[in-house]
Amino acid sequence: MHRRHLLRGAAAAAASLALPAFAQAWPSRPIRFVIPFPPGSSPDLIGRLIAEPLGVALGQPVVIDNKPGAGGNVGTGAVAKAEPDGYTLLFTIQGPLVTAPLLSKSLPYDPARELAPVTLVATSPNLLVVDPRLGAQTLADFVRVAQARKGELNYGSVGNGSAAHLAMELFKSRAGLDLVHVPYQGFPQVVNAILAGQVQAGFMVPGIAMGQVRAGKLRGLAVSTLGRSSALPEFPTLAEQGYAGFEAISWQAVLAPAKTPAAIVERVSRELVRIIRSDELRTKMLAQYFSAVGTAPAALANLMAGERERWARVIAAAGVKPE
């Protein structure tokens, strides 16, 4: 018995020595979890769902740091330039990672070179909403109103290159519309702008929009998935309303500064996948109209590369210009 305990202890010691010293000591202090959007935004809501259980799993608090600005580029850039010591993580949407590099002439960071993928957290459809005061009951109605008021209507998004921005630019191209883009820091600000009559439409994540849709203050016209969303089955797709093949989903992911030790990236990814795939988190995310995913770092890297290629084609076809 005593000999078995000694052997087990020796094996554990050997495994410990096989890990780099930094990995054995990490984490020894709180971890900063940067969300480059304001409190109450969709990334903030989902990010907070995973931050607390991640802190429990790692044995150190995971502290939310909201750093909004420029459609998420400010906070994303801050993480890209942060010390790669495992104490700074990024939770963001695809815009700052995939499309911002395609649409910004002076982006202060390179997501492919300066950020390390950790895991894909969740995906969601985008819901096209409009101001009910337009009188548009259907997507076809909205197209007719927008064509009759060419150049007079505005739409809101969470920044240049965001999924909401490009979804509308793709729709504008397909429908032959002339709408003016007005970027905001987050979806709550877009909702407030529609309610105030400053903009008249926008694609947005359902978790932010559906409260106002159900209250009759916004009107939902279509979802941006290829097939009807199980979370929003009452809304038809753009594809089934005459725009074949139209798809523009939102996704959210965790990344770290490039050169963060691989052992730390793998540990965070492993803990997050376990958390994200739990029944509790799946239920909480579904309540926000998100589907929980949870992937290895390589899978997120492949998604980012594929999305860059896809949206580069869309941007070129829609004639969206860098700003």
Solvent accessible surface area in square Angstrom, and as a share of the most:
residue,aa,sasa,rsa
1,M,147,0.65
2,H,134,0.60
3,R,172,0.63
4,R,120,0.44
5,H,99,0.44
6,L,107,0.53
7,L,94,0.47
8,R,151,0.55
9,G,41,0.40
10,A,61,0.48
11,A,64,0.50
12,A,65,0.50
13,A,52,0.40
14,A,60,0.47
15,A,63,0.49
16,S,45,0.29
17,L,144,0.71
18,A,85,0.66
19,L,91,0.45
20,P,55,0.34
21,A,83,0.64
22,F,96,0.40
23,A,19,0.15
24,Q,88,0.39
25,A,69,0.54
26,W,15,0.05
27,P,18,0.11
28,S,77,0.50
29,R,118,0.43
30,P,68,0.43
31,I,1,0.01
32,R,80,0.29
33,F,0,0.00
34,V,0,0.00
35,I,0,0.00
36,P,0,0.00
37,F,2,0.01
38,P,10,0.07
39,P,90,0.57
40,G,34,0.32
41,S,1,0.00
42,S,4,0.03
43,P,4,0.03
44,D,4,0.02
45,L,60,0.30
46,I,1,0.00
47,G,0,0.00
48,R,110,0.40
49,L,44,0.22
50,I,0,0.00
51,A,4,0.03
52,E,129,0.58
53,P,39,0.25
54,L,0,0.00
55,G,8,0.08
56,V,120,0.69
57,A,28,0.22
58,L,11,0.06
59,G,59,0.57
60,Q,43,0.19
61,P,79,0.50
62,V,17,0.10
63,V,78,0.45
64,I,37,0.19
65,D,38,0.20
66,N,38,0.19
67,K,64,0.27
68,P,41,0.26
69,G,11,0.10
70,A,68,0.53
71,G,9,0.09
72,G,0,0.00
73,N,22,0.11
74,V,77,0.44
75,G,0,0.00
76,T,0,0.00
77,G,8,0.08
78,A,33,0.26
79,V,0,0.00
80,A,10,0.08
81,K,123,0.52
82,A,19,0.15
83,E,121,0.54
84,P,42,0.26
85,D,47,0.24
86,G,0,0.00
87,Y,26,0.10
88,T,11,0.07
89,L,1,0.01
90,L,0,0.00
91,F,0,0.00
92,T,0,0.00
93,I,15,0.08
94,Q,3,0.01
95,G,2,0.02
96,P,0,0.00
97,L,0,0.00
98,V,0,0.00
99,T,2,0.01
100,A,2,0.02
101,P,49,0.31
102,L,60,0.30
103,L,0,0.00
104,S,32,0.21
105,K,158,0.67
106,S,93,0.60
107,L,35,0.17
108,P,91,0.57
109,Y,11,0.04
110,D,54,0.28
111,P,2,0.01
112,A,69,0.53
113,R,167,0.61
114,E,23,0.10
115,L,8,0.04
116,A,21,0.16
117,P,27,0.17
118,V,0,0.00
119,T,0,0.00
120,L,17,0.09
121,V,0,0.00
122,A,0,0.00
123,T,32,0.19
124,S,4,0.02
125,P,12,0.07
126,N,0,0.00
127,L,0,0.00
128,L,0,0.00
129,V,0,0.00
130,V,0,0.00
131,D,8,0.04
132,P,31,0.19
133,R,167,0.61
134,L,25,0.13
135,G,49,0.47
136,A,0,0.00
137,Q,115,0.51
138,T,66,0.38
139,L,1,0.01
140,A,55,0.42
141,D,30,0.16
142,F,1,0.00
143,V,17,0.10
144,R,141,0.52
145,V,36,0.20
146,A,0,0.00
147,Q,94,0.42
148,A,87,0.68
149,R,97,0.35
150,K,150,0.64
151,G,33,0.32
152,E,111,0.50
153,L,2,0.01
154,N,40,0.21
155,Y,0,0.00
156,G,0,0.00
157,S,0,0.00
158,V,4,0.02
159,G,2,0.02
160,N,32,0.16
161,G,0,0.00
162,S,2,0.01
163,A,7,0.05
164,A,1,0.01
165,H,5,0.02
166,L,2,0.01
167,A,0,0.00
168,M,0,0.00
169,E,22,0.10
170,L,26,0.13
171,F,0,0.00
172,K,31,0.13
173,S,59,0.38
174,R,103,0.38
175,A,13,0.10
176,G,60,0.58
177,L,16,0.08
178,D,58,0.30
179,L,6,0.03
180,V,71,0.41
181,H,39,0.17
182,V,44,0.25
183,P,75,0.47
184,Y,48,0.18
185,Q,86,0.38
186,G,0,0.00
187,F,12,0.05
188,P,34,0.21
189,Q,62,0.28
190,V,0,0.00
191,V,8,0.05
192,N,91,0.46
193,A,3,0.03
194,I,0,0.00
195,L,57,0.28
196,A,67,0.52
197,G,35,0.33
198,Q,108,0.48
199,V,1,0.00
200,Q,26,0.12
201,A,2,0.01
202,G,0,0.00
203,F,0,0.00
204,M,0,0.00
205,V,4,0.02
206,P,0,0.00
207,G,25,0.24
208,I,27,0.14
209,A,0,0.00
210,M,6,0.03
211,G,55,0.53
212,Q,51,0.23
213,V,24,0.14
214,R,158,0.58
215,A,65,0.51
216,G,51,0.49
217,K,114,0.48
218,L,3,0.02
219,R,63,0.23
220,G,14,0.13
221,L,6,0.03
222,A,0,0.00
223,V,0,0.00
224,S,0,0.00
225,T,24,0.14
226,L,98,0.49
227,G,44,0.42
228,R,124,0.45
229,S,13,0.08
230,S,109,0.70
231,A,27,0.21
232,L,0,0.00
233,P,77,0.49
234,E,94,0.42
235,F,19,0.08
236,P,35,0.22
237,T,2,0.01
238,L,0,0.00
239,A,25,0.19
240,E,94,0.42
241,Q,57,0.25
242,G,65,0.63
243,Y,31,0.12
244,A,78,0.61
245,G,56,0.54
246,F,1,0.00
247,E,52,0.23
248,A,0,0.00
249,I,53,0.27
250,S,7,0.04
251,W,2,0.01
252,Q,1,0.00
253,A,0,0.00
254,V,0,0.00
255,L,0,0.00
256,A,0,0.00
257,P,1,0.01
258,A,27,0.21
259,K,185,0.78
260,T,10,0.06
261,P,29,0.18
262,A,68,0.53
263,A,30,0.23
264,I,4,0.02
265,V,16,0.09
266,E,96,0.43
267,R,66,0.24
268,V,1,0.00
269,S,4,0.03
270,R,145,0.53
271,E,27,0.12
272,L,0,0.00
273,V,29,0.17
274,R,141,0.52
275,I,7,0.04
276,I,0,0.00
277,R,126,0.46
278,S,41,0.27
279,D,117,0.60
280,E,105,0.47
281,L,9,0.04
282,R,106,0.39
283,T,94,0.55
284,K,86,0.36
285,M,0,0.00
286,L,100,0.50
287,A,73,0.57
288,Q,51,0.23
289,Y,34,0.13
290,F,3,0.01
291,S,63,0.41
292,A,14,0.11
293,V,44,0.25
294,G,0,0.00
295,T,22,0.13
296,A,59,0.46
297,P,35,0.22
298,A,68,0.53
299,A,45,0.35
300,L,1,0.00
301,A,42,0.32
302,N,108,0.55
303,L,55,0.27
304,M,5,0.02
305,A,48,0.37
306,G,39,0.37
307,E,21,0.09
308,R,51,0.19
309,E,112,0.50
310,R,64,0.23
311,W,4,0.01
312,A,39,0.30
313,R,156,0.57
314,V,24,0.14
315,I,16,0.08
316,A,81,0.63
317,A,87,0.67
318,A,24,0.18
319,G,40,0.38
320,V,18,0.10
321,K,148,0.63
322,P,59,0.37
323,E,125,0.56
